[in-house]
Amino acid sequence: MKTNKNTILVTGGGSGIGLEIAKLFSKDNHIIITGRSEERLLKAAAGLQNVSVIPFDITNEEDVKRLVEKVITDFPNLNVLINNAGKGSVYDIVEPNVNAYQRAYDEIDTNFLSVVRLTEKLLPLLVKQDSSAIVNVTSVVAFVPSKGIATYSSSKAALHSYTESLRLALAETPVKVFELMPPLVNTEFSKEIGGENGIAPEEVALQLYQAFENETYEIRVGDTAEIYKLYFASREDALTAMNS
């Protein structure tokens, strides 16, 4: 997959991993960053080149419709979709009154169902391009869950499965499907689960860039690679390591 002269849409591009991806790719590509906060997006865009801003809520059907219409009209050369926006919370799933159902609903809606909807809406445009890609950002917990973020883990497991199916379904098209699997990353998003102990988001962005160059479709960043190996050697040991 080429790393220049692309038109790239990054959901959740105003902060964290999404912003670092936008920074890294913006020198040689046109970047469209999206998110719910226009103020945050404009602040992020001020430090970038070749960037456009589209505020929208990925979980809002009307917002998605407006986004897709704008992209088709203003950015008909869009050839890379990076599904990065996410939602998660830390809680004990067996604790009374934590409202696990609502938390799970919100996480599944943001992390999985909204990705499926946006991908479906933009796929006709991506298929038309000579070279295109979809990047789904999952997590190490997609295959080894953490009990403290149990329903978030479930939402990422669903996205992981969908990504593998999507890659098979698009095998005969110009669309390449990548899965970016970060471990704990030092971002505001992961602050609640000790993100200060995680890797820098710049490292995640760099590994995606290198994966484009090498056409590595499953990108197991940092400790994800070790947990992945351990999972196939011993699922029990992998679960213990993840939850210790």
ChimeraX attribute file (.defattr): number of C-alpha atoms within 10 A of each C-alpha:
attribute: neighborCount
match mode: 1-to-1
recipient: residues
	/A:1	17
	/A:2	13
	/A:3	13
	/A:4	12
	/A:5	14
	/A:6	21
	/A:7	22
	/A:8	25
	/A:9	27
	/A:10	23
	/A:11	26
	/A:12	25
	/A:13	30
	/A:14	27
	/A:15	21
	/A:16	21
	/A:17	26
	/A:18	25
	/A:19	25
	/A:20	21
	/A:21	25
	/A:22	28
	/A:23	21
	/A:24	16
	/A:25	25
	/A:26	21
	/A:27	15
	/A:28	14
	/A:29	18
	/A:30	22
	/A:31	27
	/A:32	23
	/A:33	26
	/A:34	27
	/A:35	22
	/A:36	19
	/A:37	14
	/A:38	15
	/A:39	12
	/A:40	15
	/A:41	22
	/A:42	17
	/A:43	12
	/A:44	20
	/A:45	22
	/A:46	9
	/A:47	9
	/A:48	17
	/A:49	16
	/A:50	16
	/A:51	22
	/A:52	15
	/A:53	18
	/A:54	21
	/A:55	20
	/A:56	21
	/A:57	20
	/A:58	27
	/A:59	18
	/A:60	12
	/A:61	14
	/A:62	12
	/A:63	15
	/A:64	18
	/A:65	14
	/A:66	12
	/A:67	21
	/A:68	17
	/A:69	14
	/A:70	13
	/A:71	17
	/A:72	13
	/A:73	10
	/A:74	10
	/A:75	17
	/A:76	14
	/A:77	20
	/A:78	23
	/A:79	25
	/A:80	23
	/A:81	23
	/A:82	24
	/A:83	27
	/A:84	23
	/A:85	25
	/A:86	23
	/A:87	15
	/A:88	21
	/A:89	18
	/A:90	16
	/A:91	16
	/A:92	13
	/A:93	18
	/A:94	8
	/A:95	9
	/A:96	8
	/A:97	7
	/A:98	12
	/A:99	11
	/A:100	17
	/A:101	11
	/A:102	10
	/A:103	19
	/A:104	22
	/A:105	15
	/A:106	21
	/A:107	23
	/A:108	24
	/A:109	19
	/A:110	21
	/A:111	29
	/A:112	23
	/A:113	19
	/A:114	22
	/A:115	25
	/A:116	17
	/A:117	15
	/A:118	20
	/A:119	18
	/A:120	11
	/A:121	16
	/A:122	20
	/A:123	17
	/A:124	10
	/A:125	18
	/A:126	24
	/A:127	17
	/A:128	16
	/A:129	17
	/A:130	11
	/A:131	16
	/A:132	25
	/A:133	24
	/A:134	24
	/A:135	20
	/A:136	26
	/A:137	24
	/A:138	28
	/A:139	25
	/A:140	26
	/A:141	27
	/A:142	19
	/A:143	22
	/A:144	24
	/A:145	21
	/A:146	21
	/A:147	17
	/A:148	15
	/A:149	18
	/A:150	19
	/A:151	25
	/A:152	28
	/A:153	25
	/A:154	22
	/A:155	27
	/A:156	26
	/A:157	22
	/A:158	18
	/A:159	24
	/A:160	23
	/A:161	12
	/A:162	16
	/A:163	22
	/A:164	15
	/A:165	12
	/A:166	18
	/A:167	18
	/A:168	12
	/A:169	12
	/A:170	13
	/A:171	11
	/A:172	9
	/A:173	15
	/A:174	16
	/A:175	24
	/A:176	23
	/A:177	25
	/A:178	24
	/A:179	25
	/A:180	26
	/A:181	25
	/A:182	26
	/A:183	21
	/A:184	24
	/A:185	24
	/A:186	20
	/A:187	19
	/A:188	12
	/A:189	16
	/A:190	18
	/A:191	14
	/A:192	12
	/A:193	16
	/A:194	13
	/A:195	17
	/A:196	15
	/A:197	13
	/A:198	18
	/A:199	18
	/A:200	17
	/A:201	20
	/A:202	19
	/A:203	17
	/A:204	23
	/A:205	24
	/A:206	16
	/A:207	19
	/A:208	27
	/A:209	18
	/A:210	14
	/A:211	19
	/A:212	18
	/A:213	12
	/A:214	11
	/A:215	16
	/A:216	17
	/A:217	17
	/A:218	17
	/A:219	22
	/A:220	23
	/A:221	22
	/A:222	19
	/A:223	15
	/A:224	20
	/A:225	16
	/A:226	13
	/A:227	23
	/A:228	17
	/A:229	12
	/A:230	17
	/A:231	17
	/A:232	11
	/A:233	11
	/A:234	11
	/A:235	16
	/A:236	13
	/A:237	14
	/A:238	21
	/A:239	19
	/A:240	12
	/A:241	14
	/A:242	15
	/A:243	12
	/A:244	7
